[in-house]
Amino acid sequence: MFLSNLAKLNKKNHLEFDGCDVVDLAIHYGTPLVLMSETHIENAFADFKTAFNTYQGKSIVAYASKAFICKEMCKLVAAQGGWLDVVSGGELFTAMQANFPMSKIFFHGNNKSLQELEMAIINEVGYIVIDNFGEIETLNELAKKHNKIAKVLFRIKPGVDSKIHAKVQVGKIDSKFGFALETGEAFEAVKAAAICKNLEIAGLHCHIGSNIHEAESFSLSAKVMLTFAKKLHDELNINIEILNLGGGFGIKYLETDEEFKAKELMIEILAEITKFCNENGMNKPTIAVEPGRYIAGPAGMNVYTIGNIKTIPNIRDYVAVDGSMCDNPRPALYGAKYTLEVANRANLPKDYKATVSGRLCETDTLHEDVMLQKCQPGDTLAVFSTGAYGFSMAMTYNRLQRPAVVFVKNGESRLAIKRETYEQILQNDV
């Protein structure tokens, strides 16, 4: 069994992903290569839609584009009826170039520039998420300048801890993101915005972290946010129409990882929200979620060509590939681990222990002490669940080219992002 249900062994004993022979794709498009499964993206959206069918209120599924964005991804999200969560002018510009509906965008960021805020206002982005006091006055003035009313949400730190890597816990009071509830600054921020004539307070937003696998943290943060919403109604007569619970829904990277069952767990979370609203006489708000990793992660597969294999007696074997932390920095950043398969030997047992390393002038270990099929130079190595925060974090250290991205579905493939050229790496040199 392979990690993804879209992967299987074909008649050539090669790894197949969403109906496409991974070895053939490596030959045709070259490596390093990023594959993205349309089928998984569609199925992931369907999971949330099914869950929201149980909620007696409106809902929004907004893809967190920081996980992976390109014009083709924007078009796929639009086709699923989804929204976008963007965090920069570059992500917003990508959405614009893909003709994504601007009214279906949440614009986030803890330090948005004047140019980015103005870009969002001019293009009538659906909702701007206010992160700090400085943005309140700035946004109001910019909206006034362009004779617009900016619809806003407030990013709130709900103070909910989650069992995840410290670097991706962002819902606690000691975080650069948002307003704290404990100190009263969240209440004061909303109060300050309420007197701004060019701001329309539409809702609240929170995000407690990334790659979370249980519903308890989400349910708790929802209750905290709803309690705050009630306070705003009772004391300021402000009605919260949208409650955006952010993202952070986990995926499997290894067979031993717990799987986030989006349908079941979201149904549980939504039931808690309904119960709270009923018990407190509150109207049910529109519930928004912002899955990024859940949608893009398992949809992705990085494909490499194995190069040199170096044996250090009584220590380890190094298997070098033509990729690096330039196309997937997560192992270097978080010590992330993945499931790997030698795609052209996928029928063989994994009885060979090796450390897979990249080609940088750096200790860029992609996976330490992993079990693989016995391999040799020229073989094709596939890495599962790389669709989120791999290509989106890609860089050109050592002046390596960023890889091509190919979308696959039911045995068909198409190029979505061309491989970067040396000329493109040099294009801004003066």
C-alpha positions in Angstrom: 0.0 0.0 0.0 1.2 3.5 -0.9 0.6 6.5 1.3 -1.8 8.1 -1.2 -5.0 6.3 -2.4 -4.2 7.9 -5.8 -1.0 6.0 -6.0 -0.7 2.4 -7.3 1.6 -0.1 -9.0 1.1 -0.3 -12.7 1.8 -3.1 -15.2 5.4 -1.9 -15.7 6.0 -2.2 -11.9 6.3 1.6 -11.8 4.6 3.9 -9.4 1.5 5.5 -10.8 0.0 8.7 -9.4 -3.5 9.8 -10.4 -3.3 7.5 -13.4 0.1 8.8 -14.6 3.3 6.7 -14.7 5.7 8.7 -12.5 8.8 7.4 -14.3 7.4 8.4 -17.7 6.6 11.9 -16.4 10.1 12.3 -15.1 11.5 11.4 -18.5 9.1 13.7 -20.4 9.2 16.8 -18.2 12.6 16.3 -16.5 13.6 16.4 -12.9 13.3 17.8 -10.3 9.6 17.8 -10.9 6.5 18.7 -8.9 3.3 16.8 -9.6 -0.1 18.0 -8.4 -3.2 15.8 -8.4 -6.4 17.5 -9.5 -8.4 14.6 -8.2 -7.1 15.1 -4.7 -7.8 18.8 -4.8 -11.4 18.1 -5.9 -11.9 15.4 -3.2 -10.5 17.7 -0.5 -13.0 20.4 -1.3 -15.7 17.8 -1.4 -14.8 16.7 2.2 -15.5 20.2 3.5 -18.6 20.7 1.4 -20.0 17.4 2.8 -19.3 18.5 6.3 -20.9 22.0 5.8 -24.1 20.4 4.5 -24.7 19.5 8.1 -24.6 23.1 9.3 -27.7 25.2 9.3 -25.9 28.3 8.2 -23.7 29.7 5.5 -20.2 28.5 4.9 -17.0 29.4 3.0 -14.1 27.2 2.1 -11.1 29.5 1.3 -8.0 27.8 0.0 -4.9 29.2 1.8 -2.8 30.0 -1.2 0.5 30.3 0.8 0.6 26.5 0.7 0.9 26.6 -3.1 -0.3 29.1 -5.7 -0.1 29.6 -9.4 -2.7 30.7 -12.0 -3.8 27.1 -12.6 -4.4 26.5 -8.9 -6.5 29.6 -8.7 -8.6 28.3 -11.6 -9.1 24.9 -9.9 -10.2 26.6 -6.7 -12.7 28.8 -8.6 -14.0 25.7 -10.3 -14.8 24.1 -6.9 -16.7 27.2 -5.8 -13.9 28.0 -3.3 -12.5 31.3 -2.0 -8.9 32.3 -1.7 -6.8 33.4 1.4 -4.0 35.6 0.2 -1.2 37.2 2.3 0.7 39.4 -0.2 0.5 41.6 -3.2 2.1 38.8 -5.2 -0.5 36.2 -4.3 -3.3 38.8 -5.0 -1.7 39.6 -8.4 -1.6 35.9 -9.2 -5.3 35.6 -8.4 -6.0 38.7 -10.5 -4.1 37.3 -13.5 -6.2 34.1 -13.2 -9.4 36.1 -13.3 -10.3 34.9 -9.8 -13.4 36.7 -8.4 -12.0 39.4 -6.1 -15.1 39.3 -3.9 -14.1 35.8 -2.8 -10.8 36.7 -1.3 -9.6 37.2 2.3 -6.4 39.4 2.5 -4.2 38.5 5.4 -0.8 39.6 6.7 0.8 41.0 9.9 2.7 43.7 8.0 0.8 44.6 4.8 2.4 47.5 2.9 0.6 50.6 1.9 0.8 49.5 -1.7 -0.7 46.1 -0.9 -3.6 47.6 1.1 -4.3 50.1 -1.7 -4.1 47.3 -4.2 -6.7 45.3 -2.2 -9.0 48.3 -1.9 -8.8 49.4 -5.5 -9.5 45.9 -6.7 -12.4 45.5 -4.2 -11.1 42.4 -2.4 -13.9 40.7 -0.4 -12.5 41.1 3.1 -9.3 42.5 4.6 -8.2 40.9 7.8 -6.9 43.6 10.2 -3.9 42.4 12.2 -2.8 45.4 14.3 -3.9 48.9 15.5 -1.9 50.7 12.8 -3.9 49.1 10.0 -7.2 50.4 11.3 -6.4 54.1 10.7 -4.4 53.4 7.6 -7.0 51.2 6.0 -9.8 53.7 6.8 -7.8 56.6 5.2 -7.0 54.5 2.1 -10.7 53.5 1.7 -11.7 57.1 2.1 -9.2 58.2 -0.5 -10.7 55.8 -3.1 -14.3 56.4 -2.0 -14.7 52.8 -0.9 -16.0 50.9 2.1 -13.5 48.2 3.2 -15.1 45.1 4.7 -12.9 43.9 7.5 -12.3 41.0 9.8 -10.1 41.1 12.9 -7.5 38.5 13.5 -7.8 37.4 17.1 -5.4 35.3 19.2 -7.8 32.9 21.0 -5.1 31.7 23.4 -5.6 28.1 22.4 -2.5 25.8 22.5 -2.2 22.9 20.1 0.2 19.9 20.0 2.3 21.0 17.1 5.8 22.3 16.3 6.5 25.5 18.3 7.3 27.4 15.1 3.8 27.0 13.7 1.8 27.7 16.9 0.3 31.1 16.1 -2.8 31.3 18.3 -1.1 32.1 21.6 -0.7 35.5 23.2 3.1 35.5 22.3 2.6 35.6 18.6 3.3 38.3 16.0 -0.2 37.7 14.5 -3.4 39.4 15.6 -5.0 40.9 18.7 -4.9 39.3 22.2 -8.2 38.6 24.1 -6.6 38.4 27.5 -5.3 42.0 27.5 -8.4 43.5 26.2 -6.7 44.8 23.0 -9.0 42.8 20.7 -12.0 44.5 22.2 -10.4 48.0 21.9 -9.4 47.3 18.3 -12.9 46.5 17.3 -14.2 49.5 19.2 -11.7 51.8 17.4 -12.7 50.5 14.0 -16.4 50.9 14.8 -16.1 54.7 14.6 -14.3 54.6 11.2 -16.7 55.7 8.5 -15.0 53.8 5.7 -14.7 50.4 7.5 -17.4 47.8 7.7 -16.9 45.3 10.5 -17.9 41.9 9.1 -16.3 39.3 11.3 -13.5 37.7 13.2 -10.7 35.5 12.2 -8.4 33.2 14.1 -5.7 30.6 13.3 -4.2 28.4 16.0 -1.5 26.6 14.1 -0.6 24.1 11.4 -0.9 20.4 10.8 -3.3 19.8 13.7 -5.0 16.4 13.8 -7.7 16.6 16.4 -11.0 18.6 16.6 -10.7 19.6 20.2 -8.4 22.7 19.6 -10.6 23.9 16.7 -13.8 23.5 18.8 -12.3 25.3 21.8 -11.1 28.2 19.6 -14.5 28.4 18.0 -16.2 28.7 21.5 -13.6 31.4 22.5 -14.4 33.4 19.4 -18.1 33.0 19.7 -17.9 34.2 23.3 -16.0 37.3 22.1 -18.6 37.8 19.3 -21.4 37.8 22.0 -19.5 40.4 24.0 -19.2 42.6 21.0 -22.9 42.3 20.4 -23.9 42.9 24.0 -21.5 45.8 24.7 -21.0 47.5 21.3 -24.1 46.4 19.4 -21.8 44.9 16.7 -23.1 41.8 14.9 -20.4 39.3 13.7 -21.5 37.9 10.4 -18.5 35.8 9.6 -16.4 33.6 11.9 -13.3 32.5 10.1 -11.6 29.6 11.9 -8.5 29.7 9.7 -6.7 26.5 8.6 -4.2 24.1 10.1 -6.0 20.9 9.2 -3.4 18.1 9.3 -2.3 15.5 6.7 -0.3 12.3 6.7 3.4 12.4 5.8 4.2 9.0 7.1 2.1 5.8 7.5 2.4 6.2 11.3 0.9 9.7 11.2 -2.7 10.2 12.4 -5.0 11.3 9.7 -7.2 14.3 9.9 -10.7 13.1 8.9 -12.0 16.4 7.6 -15.6 15.4 7.1 -16.1 13.7 10.5 -14.1 16.3 12.5 -15.6 19.3 10.8 -19.1 17.9 11.5 -18.1 17.6 15.2 -16.8 21.2 15.3 -19.9 22.6 13.5 -22.1 20.8 16.0 -20.3 22.5 18.9 -20.8 25.8 17.1 -24.5 25.2 16.6 -24.9 24.1 20.3 -23.1 27.3 21.5 -25.2 29.6 19.4 -28.5 27.9 20.4 -27.6 28.0 24.1 -26.7 31.7 23.9 -29.4 32.9 21.7 -27.0 33.9 18.9 -27.6 33.9 15.2 -25.3 31.3 13.5 -22.5 33.2 11.7 -21.1 32.2 8.3 -18.4 29.8 9.1 -15.2 30.0 7.0 -12.2 27.7 7.0 -8.9 28.2 5.2 -7.4 24.8 4.4 -4.1 25.0 2.6 -2.1 21.9 3.5 -5.1 19.7 3.5 -5.9 20.6 -0.1 -2.5 20.9 -1.6 -0.3 18.7 0.6 -1.4 15.2 -0.4 -2.0 16.4 -4.0 1.7 17.0 -4.4 4.6 14.7 -5.2 8.2 15.7 -5.7 10.1 13.6 -8.3 13.9 13.4 -8.5 16.6 11.5 -10.4 19.0 9.6 -8.2 22.6 10.5 -8.8 25.7 9.4 -6.8 25.4 6.8 -4.1 28.1 7.0 -1.4 28.8 4.3 1.2 30.6 5.2 4.4 31.4 1.8 5.9 29.8 1.1 9.3 28.1 4.6 9.2 25.6 5.1 6.4 24.8 5.2 2.7 24.1 8.6 1.1 21.7 8.6 -1.9 22.0 12.0 -3.7 19.2 13.4 -5.8 19.1 16.3 -8.2 16.8 18.3 -5.9 17.5 20.0 -2.6 16.1 22.1 0.1 15.7 24.7 -2.7 12.6 22.9 -3.9 11.5 21.6 -0.4 12.9 23.4 2.6 10.6 21.8 5.2 13.1 19.1 6.3 15.7 21.9 7.0 13.1 24.2 8.7 11.1 21.7 10.8 12.9 18.4 10.5 10.0 17.2 8.4 9.9 13.6 7.3 8.2 12.1 4.2 7.3 8.8 2.6 9.6 7.9 -0.3 9.4 5.4 -3.1 11.8 4.4 -5.8 9.3 4.8 -8.6 10.8 2.5 -11.1 11.3 -0.3 -8.5 8.0 0.2 -6.6 7.3 -3.5 -6.6 10.4 -4.3 -4.6 10.6 -4.4 -0.8 12.0 -1.4 1.1 15.0 -3.2 2.7 17.7 -0.6 2.0 18.5 2.0 4.7 19.9 5.2 3.4 20.0 9.0 3.9 18.7 10.9 1.0 20.6 14.2 0.4 20.3 17.0 -2.0 22.9 18.5 -4.4 23.5 21.9 -2.6 26.8 23.0 -1.2 25.1 22.6 2.1 24.1 19.7 4.4 20.6 19.6 2.8 19.3 16.2 4.0 15.9 15.5 2.6 15.4 12.4 4.7 17.8 10.7 7.2 17.9 7.0 7.7 14.9 6.1 5.5 14.0 2.6 4.2 14.0 2.5 0.4 13.9 -0.1 -2.4 17.5 -0.9 -3.3 18.4 1.7 -5.9 21.1 2.8 -8.3 22.1 6.0 -10.2 19.5 7.0 -12.8 16.5 5.7 -10.8 13.5 7.8 -10.1 12.7 8.8 -6.5 9.2 10.0 -5.6 8.4 11.9 -2.4 4.7 11.9 -1.2 2.7 14.8 0.3 4.9 17.6 -0.9 2.2 19.8 -2.4 2.1 22.3 0.5 5.0 24.5 1.5 7.5 22.9 -0.9 7.4 24.7 -4.2 5.8 27.8 -2.5 9.0 28.1 -0.5 11.4 27.3 -3.4 14.4 29.4 -3.9 17.5 29.7 -6.1 20.3 29.1 -3.6 23.4 28.0 -5.5 21.5 29.4 -8.5 19.6 26.3 -9.0 16.4 26.5 -11.1 13.1 26.1 -9.5 11.4 22.9 -10.8 8.5 22.6 -13.2 5.0 21.9 -11.9 2.7 19.5 -13.7 -1.0 18.8 -12.9 -2.2 15.3 -13.3 -5.6 13.7 -13.5 -6.9 10.4 -14.6 -3.8 9.5 -16.6 -3.5 13.0 -18.3 -0.8 15.6 -17.5 -0.3 19.2 -18.4 2.3 21.8 -17.6 1.2 24.5 -15.1 4.6 26.1 -14.3 7.6 26.0 -16.6 11.0 25.0 -15.2 13.0 28.1 -14.4 15.9 28.9 -16.8 19.3 30.2 -16.1 18.4 33.4 -18.0 15.4 33.9 -15.7 17.6 33.6 -12.6 19.8 36.3 -14.1 17.1 38.6 -15.4 17.2 41.1 -12.5 21.0 41.3 -12.4 22.2 44.7 -13.4 
